[in-house]
Each structure stands twice: as C-alpha cells, then as structure tokens.
Amino acid sequence: MWRLNVPVAHDVYIALGSNMGDRAGYLEAARKKIAESGIRLTAVSGIYETAPVGYTEQPAFLNQVCRACTALEPQSLLETLQRIETALARRRIVHWGPRTIDLDLLLYDDLHMQTETLTLPHPRMFERAFVLVPLRDVWPAAEIAGKPPAEWIASCADKNGVRPYAPPSKK
C-alpha cells in the first residue's frame, strides 16, 4: 500500500501588535507576509487600540488576532514569525518597548509545550485583554483552559484599555 505525502494542517492563533509609525500599515504588511509564507489566514479580528502594558512610557498599540492554518511545526512557525518581524524593522531594544510589529504565537492546535524559546499556549495571554478581546472575535465559542474568553477578559487588569480602532478620517 502507498501513502500520499499530504501535510497536516494545524489550527493556530497569532497575535499582532504595533505602536510605531503607520501602525495599521504594519498590521496589514504582517498579515500579507504571513500569507506569503504559506500560512493560510482563515479569520482576522477587528483592530483594537490599546494602552501599553508593562513599559507604559510609549505610544498606544494597535492589536489584532489572526486564526490561521499551517503545515509548519511550532518551532518553524515561530522562526517564520520572527523573520517577518525582522523584515518589518522590528528591533528588540527595550523589553516590552515600542515596536513596529510584534507577532506572538498564542495557540497551536491544543498543544501544550515549553522549550527555551517557545511556550504554548502563550504564557501571558490569559492576563491580557488586548489579546483576548480580538481572540474572541475569531474564536467566539472558545473555551481556553476551561473558561470562555469573556471570563478571562473580566479578570484582566487592562480590560478597560481595549477599544475598537477607528482610523483617522481622511479629509
């Protein structure tokens, strides 16, 4: 008997954030580069403007979450996302500091793993409304670690700092 070499598709969730320059443009460029990398976007959340968390002396962020399908294994997917960040001028100077683009792998199927470079699910996603609110857009029926996103959001310190983004009107 013979087998077809068909890649397995994995369901993944990726958080995008930007607070430098053309923030919405960086989100769009990142989505385009993700798709060009062979990662199929299946759903994209709305864009939310959020106050910075951690290091607060910086501009507000635009955040969103994409649901995607990929044949890449977790480490390869992480490396692909990091290459996209570098291509979009991401510089890691200040921890949690300003950035042109930030791409975080949140969930990979129902995988739980921890290595030196990757922890899944993302270890701080449950504390961050700026991740959970857009995640709810693309996965409204989710139950993560036994709770729906609304319960996680209610317990987040930054829950009041997440608002839908309204692009500036062009005159």
PyMOL commands that set and color helices and strands:
alter all, ss='L'
color gray80, all
select helices_A, chain A and resi 23-36+74-87+125-127+129-138+149-154+159-161
alter helices_A, ss='H'
color red, helices_A
select strands_A, chain A and resi 10-18+40-44+48-50+61-70+102-108+113-114+119-120+162-164
alter strands_A, ss='S'
color yellow, strands_A
deselect
rebuild
show_as cartoon
